[in-house]
Amino acid sequence: MTAALAGGLFTLHTSQAEAAGEYDAVLYFPFNKYPYTGDHIRDAIAAGHPSVCTIDRDGADENRAESLQGIPTKTGYDRDEWPMAMCEEGGAGADVRYVPYSDNRGSGSWVGNQLSDYPDGTRIKFIMSYN
C-alpha cells in the first residue's frame, strides 16, 4: 500500500499474518454466478468501501433503512448495498446500485447460506472468484 505522508510517499508492507488478523474468514464470491452483484461489490471496494464485513444481523434493518433512504425502487431491480446491511460497516454512506432482482436475491441467499454458521462479530473478507 502506498500513502502520502508530509508531502512524500512511503510504502507500507504488511505481512500475511498481519493482514489475516484483520479478518476471521474469507468468502470467495462466485462472480460468474452473480455477475451484476459481483460487479457492484468489486466496484464499491475499488472506490474505497471495505472488503471486510463484520457480521451484525441485529443491525441489518436499521442499516438497510439508512443506506436506501431517498433511493426510489425500480421495477425489475433491487437496490443492492455495499457494504451489505447485515455488516456493521453498512448503513449510511453505503454504495447503492440497481441490480436485477434475480441476481441480487440469488446472491443474497447464497451469501446468507455461506455465513449462517458464523456468529455476529465475525469479520469476513470478500474476494471475487471467477471460476
C-alpha positions as CSV (number, residue, x, y, z in Angstrom):
1,M,0.0,0.0,0.0
2,T,1.3,3.4,-0.9
3,A,0.3,6.5,1.1
4,A,1.2,10.2,1.3
5,L,3.0,11.4,4.5
6,A,4.2,15.0,4.9
7,G,4.2,15.6,1.1
8,G,6.1,12.4,0.4
9,L,5.2,8.8,-0.4
10,F,6.0,5.7,1.5
11,T,5.2,2.1,1.1
12,L,3.6,0.1,3.9
13,H,4.4,-3.6,3.8
14,T,2.1,-5.9,5.7
15,S,2.9,-9.5,6.4
16,Q,0.4,-12.1,5.5
17,A,-0.1,-12.9,9.2
18,E,-0.8,-9.2,10.0
19,A,-3.3,-9.0,7.1
20,A,-5.0,-12.2,8.2
21,G,-5.5,-10.6,11.6
22,E,-7.9,-8.1,10.0
23,Y,-10.5,-10.8,9.3
24,D,-11.6,-14.1,10.6
25,A,-12.6,-15.9,7.4
26,V,-12.6,-15.5,3.6
27,L,-15.6,-15.8,1.4
28,Y,-14.9,-16.3,-2.3
29,F,-17.9,-14.7,-4.0
30,P,-19.0,-16.5,-7.2
31,F,-18.7,-13.7,-9.7
32,N,-19.7,-15.8,-12.7
33,K,-22.9,-16.9,-11.0
34,Y,-23.9,-13.4,-9.8
35,P,-22.2,-11.0,-12.2
36,Y,-24.3,-7.9,-11.5
37,T,-23.9,-8.1,-7.8
38,G,-20.3,-9.1,-8.2
39,D,-19.7,-6.0,-10.4
40,H,-21.2,-3.9,-7.7
41,I,-19.2,-5.4,-4.9
42,R,-15.9,-5.2,-6.9
43,D,-16.6,-1.5,-7.9
44,A,-17.6,-0.4,-4.4
45,I,-14.5,-1.9,-2.9
46,A,-12.3,-0.3,-5.6
47,A,-14.0,3.0,-4.8
48,G,-12.8,2.7,-1.1
49,H,-15.6,0.8,0.6
50,P,-14.3,-2.1,2.9
51,S,-13.8,-5.6,1.6
52,V,-14.3,-6.9,5.1
53,C,-17.8,-7.4,6.5
54,T,-18.3,-7.6,10.3
55,I,-21.5,-9.6,10.7
56,D,-24.1,-7.7,12.6
57,R,-27.5,-9.3,11.9
58,D,-29.3,-7.3,14.6
59,G,-28.3,-4.0,12.9
60,A,-29.4,-5.1,9.4
61,D,-32.9,-3.4,9.4
62,E,-31.5,-0.1,10.6
63,N,-28.6,-0.2,8.2
64,R,-30.9,-1.0,5.3
65,A,-33.2,1.9,6.1
66,E,-30.2,4.3,6.3
67,S,-28.5,3.1,3.1
68,L,-31.6,3.1,1.0
69,Q,-33.1,6.3,2.3
70,G,-34.1,8.6,-0.6
71,I,-33.3,6.0,-3.3
72,P,-36.5,5.0,-5.1
73,T,-37.4,1.5,-6.1
74,K,-37.2,0.5,-9.7
75,T,-39.3,-2.2,-11.4
76,G,-37.3,-5.4,-12.0
77,Y,-34.4,-4.3,-9.9
78,D,-33.3,-4.4,-6.3
79,R,-31.3,-1.7,-4.6
80,D,-28.1,-3.5,-3.7
81,E,-26.0,-2.1,-0.9
82,W,-22.3,-2.5,-0.3
83,P,-21.3,-3.0,2.5
84,M,-24.4,-5.1,2.9
85,A,-27.0,-4.2,5.5
86,M,-26.0,-7.2,7.7
87,C,-22.5,-5.8,8.0
88,E,-21.5,-3.5,10.8
89,E,-19.9,-1.4,8.1
90,G,-23.2,-1.0,6.2
91,G,-25.8,1.7,6.6
92,A,-25.4,5.4,5.9
93,G,-22.8,6.0,3.2
94,A,-23.1,2.5,1.7
95,D,-22.8,2.3,-2.1
96,V,-26.1,1.5,-3.6
97,R,-26.7,0.2,-7.2
98,Y,-29.7,-1.1,-9.0
99,V,-29.2,-4.8,-9.7
100,P,-31.6,-7.2,-11.5
101,Y,-33.6,-8.7,-8.7
102,S,-32.9,-12.3,-9.7
103,D,-29.1,-11.7,-9.4
104,N,-29.4,-9.8,-6.2
105,R,-31.7,-12.2,-4.4
106,G,-29.8,-15.2,-5.6
107,S,-26.5,-13.7,-4.4
108,G,-28.1,-12.6,-1.1
109,S,-29.4,-16.1,-0.5
110,W,-26.0,-17.6,-1.4
111,V,-24.1,-15.3,1.0
112,G,-26.7,-15.9,3.8
113,N,-26.2,-19.6,3.5
114,Q,-22.4,-19.3,3.5
115,L,-22.4,-17.1,6.6
116,S,-25.2,-18.9,8.5
117,D,-22.8,-20.7,10.9
118,Y,-20.8,-17.6,11.7
119,P,-21.8,-15.6,14.8
120,D,-22.2,-11.9,14.9
121,G,-18.9,-10.1,15.2
122,T,-17.2,-12.4,12.8
123,R,-15.1,-10.5,10.2
124,I,-15.5,-11.9,6.7
125,K,-13.1,-10.9,3.9
126,F,-14.9,-10.9,0.5
127,I,-12.8,-11.9,-2.5
128,M,-14.1,-12.3,-6.1
129,S,-13.9,-15.8,-7.5
130,Y,-14.0,-16.0,-11.3
131,N,-14.1,-19.8,-11.5
